[in-house]
Amino acid sequence: MVSRTDIFLLVLATAAFVTGLSIGVPPVWLIGSTVIVLMIYIGLRYPRGRADWKYSSIETIYMLSTMVTMLLLVYIIFMAATSIRIPNSMMLSLAIAALAFMVMFLLGMFYPSGGKFSLKKQK
């Protein structure tokens, strides 16, 4: 179970990452510094190292890769928000309506009888 302190630090790291992006720090330096800060935090939280650490090496690598993936996703969203020009509201609503119609049409083509979801309570 993730503690509230860990969640707070994760949100704080994401906010620091976005702030660094907004002032123009290259993403390689931001990701590297975030990983180093994470390692320092882990070192302070588990001072005896492997004796206190409750995760296997595969789980540790998985956690690090998940964090780096999250930071890259935040970077991609940030870059898309700063570089893509969003059309006006009338054009956007027309595109959303066309997309919704296309999805409903394709669902009607491939699932003509609808889903087989039961709305009755199961005992």
C-alpha positions in Angstrom: 0.0 0.0 0.0 1.3 3.4 -0.9 1.5 5.9 1.9 0.1 9.4 1.8 3.7 10.8 2.0 4.7 8.8 -1.1 1.6 10.1 -3.0 2.4 13.7 -1.9 6.0 13.3 -3.1 4.9 11.9 -6.4 2.5 14.8 -7.0 5.2 17.2 -5.9 7.7 15.6 -8.3 5.2 15.9 -11.2 4.6 19.5 -10.4 8.3 20.2 -10.2 8.7 18.4 -13.6 6.0 20.5 -15.2 7.4 23.7 -13.7 10.9 22.8 -15.1 9.4 22.2 -18.5 7.6 25.5 -18.4 10.8 27.4 -17.7 12.7 25.6 -20.5 14.8 23.0 -18.8 15.5 20.1 -21.2 13.5 16.9 -20.4 16.6 14.7 -20.2 17.9 16.7 -17.3 14.5 16.8 -15.6 14.0 13.0 -15.9 17.5 12.4 -14.7 17.2 14.7 -11.8 13.9 13.2 -10.8 15.3 9.7 -10.8 18.3 10.9 -8.7 15.9 12.6 -6.2 13.9 9.4 -6.1 17.0 7.4 -5.3 17.9 9.8 -2.6 14.4 9.5 -1.1 14.6 5.7 -1.2 18.0 5.9 0.4 16.8 8.1 3.2 13.6 6.1 3.8 15.4 2.7 3.8 18.8 3.4 5.3 19.8 -0.3 5.7 19.3 -0.9 2.0 18.3 -4.4 0.9 17.4 -5.5 4.5 14.6 -2.8 4.7 13.6 -2.8 1.1 10.5 -5.1 0.6 10.4 -5.3 -3.2 12.4 -7.6 -5.5 14.7 -6.2 -8.1 12.2 -6.7 -10.9 9.5 -4.8 -9.0 12.1 -2.0 -8.4 12.9 -1.7 -12.1 9.1 -1.8 -12.8 8.5 1.1 -10.4 11.3 3.1 -11.9 10.2 2.5 -15.5 6.6 3.4 -14.5 7.8 6.7 -13.0 9.8 7.5 -16.2 6.9 6.6 -18.4 4.6 8.9 -16.3 7.1 11.7 -16.6 7.4 11.2 -20.4 3.6 11.2 -20.7 3.4 14.5 -18.8 6.1 15.9 -21.1 4.1 14.8 -24.2 0.9 16.3 -22.9 2.7 19.5 -22.0 4.4 19.8 -25.4 1.1 19.1 -27.2 -0.7 21.7 -25.1 1.9 24.4 -25.9 2.3 23.6 -29.6 -1.0 22.5 -30.9 -3.5 25.3 -31.8 -7.0 24.2 -30.7 -9.8 25.2 -33.2 -12.7 27.3 -32.2 -15.6 25.8 -30.2 -18.0 25.4 -33.2 -15.4 23.4 -35.2 -14.5 21.3 -32.1 -18.1 20.5 -31.4 -18.7 19.5 -35.0 -15.7 17.2 -35.0 -16.8 15.6 -31.7 -20.3 15.0 -33.0 -18.9 13.5 -36.2 -16.6 11.2 -34.2 -19.5 10.2 -31.9 -21.7 9.4 -35.0 -18.8 7.3 -36.5 -18.3 5.3 -33.3 -22.1 4.7 -33.0 -22.2 3.6 -36.7 -19.3 1.2 -36.3 -20.7 -0.2 -33.1 -24.0 -0.7 -34.9 -22.2 -2.5 -37.8 -20.2 -4.8 -35.6 -22.6 -5.3 -32.7 -26.1 -5.1 -34.3 -27.8 -6.9 -31.4 -26.0 -4.8 -28.8 -23.9 -6.0 -26.0 -24.8 -9.0 -23.9 -24.7 -7.1 -20.6 -27.1 -8.2 -18.0 -28.6 -5.4 -16.0 -30.2 -7.7 -13.5 -28.7 -8.3 -10.1 -26.8 -11.6 -9.9 -27.2 -13.7 -6.8 
